[in-house]
Amino acid sequence: MNRFKIIGYYISEVIEMPDYLKGLGKRMLSVSSCLGENHPKLECCFVDGWSKGEKQAYQKRMKLNDGQFKDYVETVGRLFGSRRLDSDGRFLRVSDAEDFYRNFCGAVPCRLVGISTIPEYFEILEAELADGYGSRMPEGEPDENPPAGCDILGWDIGGFHSFLCNSLQAELPEAMFNELGLLKNEFGEVADFARRIQGKGEPVEWIPCRYTFR
């Protein structure tokens, strides 16, 4: 039986590796908004979010006409209001993520990824999200897809940091990276890496996670 449990689903862009991480490769995929780009962007959908000019620029980049962008905003509002979408773009249901990806994200270089971890760490993250910030976890269905790579993530008031945000890979000489800037070490090694960097970088609980493509 598969031991990995789904934390959620992201529509994440494949981006150029930030300059300070260039030694890891040319491209990156990260669900951390500190490093990567996730869709949808809730800030473009609410009154206190982006300015009109910023919304228009985003609509143009996504290549959505006015009707499609109206649907985008209404879909985000419905999913967020029903607590099936978190503030950083994390979908709790794969069917919602698949529909959004298909309907709105064809113009940008995205991948639909599932994020999972083993029950020990799933429970830690579940307790953190229950602390009152309005976020929640899915039911934790098993992740039975082959891994695309691993990451070490820490939850901080509505979104994830990655261990790469603070260049903590420098603490882990055994870390190996694939063509998307994800760890290609076995999950057990990544869990050991997470233990070794606890208390370093961002003030979060570092959790080893797998990425799987959908």
N, C-alpha and C positions, 0 to 999 in steps of 0.2 A: 504493500500500500504506500502511495506517495506521502511523504511526510511534510511537504511544503504547503503552506496555507496562504491564500491570496490576501494581500493588504489592499489592493485596488488596481486600477487601470489608468494609464496616462496616454495621451496623444502628445508625443514629444518630438521636437525637431532634431534632426541630425545637423549639428552646427560645426563651425570651425573651432578647433581646440584653442582655448584662451592662450594668450602669449605666455603667461607664467607657467603653463602646463605643456608647452610645446614639445618637451622631451618625451611625452607619452604617446605622441602620434599627431596626425593631421586633423582628425575629426572626433567629435564627441557626441554621445547620447546620454543625457542625464535628466532625471525627474526633479532634481533640485533646481528651483527657480533662480538660485544664486548663480548657477552655471549655465543652465539650458533654457529652452523655450517650450512651455507647455500650452496646449490649447484645450478648451477655450480659455480666454482671458476674461475673468469676471469683472475686472475694472472697467472694461469697455461697455458693460451692460447695465450699469447702475448710475444714478444721478450724481453721486459723489465720486465717481471714477474719473475717467479721462475727459479731457476737453473735447469739444466737437471736432476740432482739427485732428486730434489724435485718433478719435474714432474713425474719421474718414480715411486717414492714412492706413489704419489697420484693415478697414474694409477693402481698400484698394489692394493691399498686399495679399489678402486672402482671396481676391478676385471674386467677391460676392456682390451681386447687384443689390439694389435697395430692398427688393422683396426677399431675397435670400438672407440679407443681413438682418432684416426684421425677424425672420424665422430663427436665425442664429440667436438673437437676443432673447426672444420668447422661449426658445428651447433651454437656454442657460437658466433663465428665471424659473422655469418649471422644474428642472432637475435640481437646482439649488434649493428651491422652496420645498421640495419633497425629500430633501436630504439624501439625494442619490448622486450629488456632485459636491465635492468639497471646495474650499476657497482657493486651493492651489491647482485646481483642474483635475483632481483625482476622482475618477468615476468609481462607484461602488458596484455597478453591474456591467458586465462585459457587453451586454446587448445595447445599453445606452452608449457606451464608448464606440462600439462598432457603427451604430447609426450616425453618431456625430461625425466620426471620421469620414464616413462615406458621403455624408451630405454637405460638409462644410470645409474639409481640410485637403481637398485635392490639389490646391495650388502651392502648397508648401511641402518641403521634404521631411515628412513626418513618419514615425513608426508608432503603431499601437502596441504598447507594452503592458504586460502584467507584472506586478511586483509581488514577490512572495518571500516568506521566511519560514523557519521551523516553529512549532508551537511554543517553545520556550520564549522566543523573541516576539512572536505574535502577541502573547499575553502581556509582555512588558509594554508594547506599543498600545495595545488596547487600553491598558490602565492609564497611560499618559493621555490618550485622547479623551478619556472619561473625566479628565480633571477640570472641565468647565470651559473649554474654548469653542464649543459648538461643533467640533469635528466628531466623526464616528468611523467605525470599522465595518467592513462587510461581514458576512457570516463566517468567512474563513474557509471557503470551498477549496478542495485540493487543487494544486497547480500541477498538472500532468504534462506540461509542454517542456520540450528540451530547452536548457538554458542558453540565453544569448550572451551571458556574462553576469558578473556580480558587482555589487556596490556596497558601501557601508554608509548607511543613512541615519540621521538623527532628527527627530521631530521637534519643531520649535514654533509654537504658537501659529498654527495654520499652514505649515509647509515643512518640507524636508531640507536639511543641509546634507551635503555629501562630504565625506572625509577629504575630498579633493579641494573643497572650499578653502581650507587652511593648509593645503599642501602637505597633509599628513602622510602621503605616500613616502615622504622622505624618512619617516620613522619605520618603514617597512621595506627593507632592501629585497625581500623575496617576492614582492608584489610584481605581477606580470600583467600586461594590458593588451587587449585585442584592438582591432581596427576601429572600434567605436569608443575607445577610452574606458571600457569596462574591464574589471578584473577577470582574468581567465584562469586564476587559481581555483582549485576545488573548493567547494563550499566550506568544508571543515577548516581549511587554511584561512579562508576569509573570516570565519567566526573567531579564529585565534587572533587574526589581525585586529578585529573589533575589540577584543579583550585588551590587547596591548595598547590601544590608543584611547581607552576610557579615561576621561578627565583631561584630555588634550583638545585643543581647538575650541570649537563652539561648546557651550555648556549644555550638552545634550547626552542622552543615552545612545551610544553608537550601536547600531543594529545591522548585522550582516543580512543582505537581501540578494535575491536573484531577479534578473530581468528575463522575461520570456516574450517572444513575438507572437502576435495574434494575426 
